[in-house]
């Protein structure tokens, strides 16, 4: 299961997140999203756990936890790719 972690401190590392989630089960991948130009963290990231039951336990336990002085938000990640198409209501067909 892919997990979203938000409201991270700019100093939080991928290794620290992996260690935090390792208590609940196997962690396959950790990615903190960084600014393309400055290389500084954008304050959120994603983590992947193969077991859905372990991921659910981690989400319930860590949502609202205090890490590096910040209260983090932990939720299942939106799979994406299901964006609604925008309808142009101003376009007229003649």
C-alpha positions as CSV (number, residue, x, y, z in Angstrom):
1,X,0.0,0.0,0.0
2,X,1.2,3.5,-0.9
3,X,1.1,5.9,2.1
4,X,1.1,9.7,2.0
5,X,3.0,11.5,4.8
6,X,2.4,15.2,5.1
7,X,3.4,18.2,7.2
8,X,7.0,16.9,7.5
9,X,9.8,19.1,8.9
10,X,12.2,20.2,6.2
11,X,15.0,18.4,8.1
12,X,13.2,15.0,8.2
13,X,15.2,12.4,6.2
14,X,14.0,9.3,4.3
15,X,16.1,7.1,6.7
16,X,14.2,8.6,9.7
17,X,10.8,7.8,8.1
18,X,11.9,4.3,7.2
19,X,13.0,3.7,10.8
20,X,9.7,5.1,12.1
21,X,7.6,2.8,9.9
22,X,9.8,-0.3,10.3
23,X,8.2,-0.8,13.7
24,X,5.0,-1.7,12.0
25,X,6.3,-4.0,9.2
26,X,8.4,-4.2,6.1
27,X,9.0,-0.9,4.2
28,X,9.8,-1.2,0.5
29,X,10.3,2.4,-0.6
30,X,10.5,5.9,0.9
31,X,10.5,9.1,-1.1
32,X,10.5,12.6,0.3
33,X,9.5,15.1,-2.4
34,X,12.0,17.8,-3.0
35,X,12.0,21.1,-4.8
36,X,13.6,20.7,-8.2
37,X,15.7,23.8,-8.0
38,X,16.7,24.2,-4.4
39,X,16.8,20.5,-3.5
40,X,14.9,21.3,-0.2
41,X,12.1,19.1,1.0
42,X,8.6,20.2,0.2
43,X,7.3,18.9,3.5
44,X,5.7,15.7,2.3
45,X,6.5,12.3,1.0
46,X,5.4,8.8,0.1
47,X,6.2,5.4,1.6
48,X,5.3,1.9,0.3
49,X,4.5,-1.1,2.5
50,X,3.7,-4.5,0.8
51,X,1.3,-5.6,3.6
52,X,-2.0,-3.7,3.7
53,X,-2.7,-4.8,7.3
54,X,0.7,-3.5,8.5
55,X,0.2,-0.3,6.5
56,X,-3.3,0.2,8.1
57,X,-1.8,-0.3,11.6
58,X,1.0,2.3,10.8
59,X,-1.5,4.8,9.5
60,X,-3.7,4.5,12.6
61,X,-0.8,4.7,15.0
62,X,1.2,7.5,13.3
63,X,-1.5,9.9,12.0
64,X,-1.2,12.9,14.3
65,X,2.2,11.9,15.7
66,X,4.8,14.5,16.5
67,X,8.0,14.2,14.5
68,X,10.8,16.8,14.6
69,X,8.4,19.3,16.2
70,X,5.7,18.8,13.6
71,X,2.3,17.0,13.8
72,X,2.4,14.7,10.7
73,X,-0.5,13.5,8.6
74,X,-0.5,9.9,7.5
75,X,-3.1,8.7,5.0
76,X,-3.4,6.1,2.2
77,X,-2.1,7.8,-1.0
78,X,-4.5,8.6,-3.8
79,X,-3.6,6.3,-6.7
80,X,-4.0,9.2,-9.1
81,X,-4.7,8.8,-12.8
82,X,-8.5,9.3,-12.2
83,X,-8.7,13.0,-12.8
84,X,-12.0,14.3,-14.0
85,X,-11.9,15.8,-17.5
86,X,-12.4,19.5,-17.6
87,X,-15.4,20.6,-19.6
88,X,-15.1,23.9,-21.4
89,X,-18.5,25.4,-20.7
90,X,-17.8,28.6,-22.7
91,X,-17.2,26.8,-26.0
92,X,-20.2,26.9,-28.2
93,X,-20.9,24.5,-31.0
94,X,-22.4,26.0,-34.1
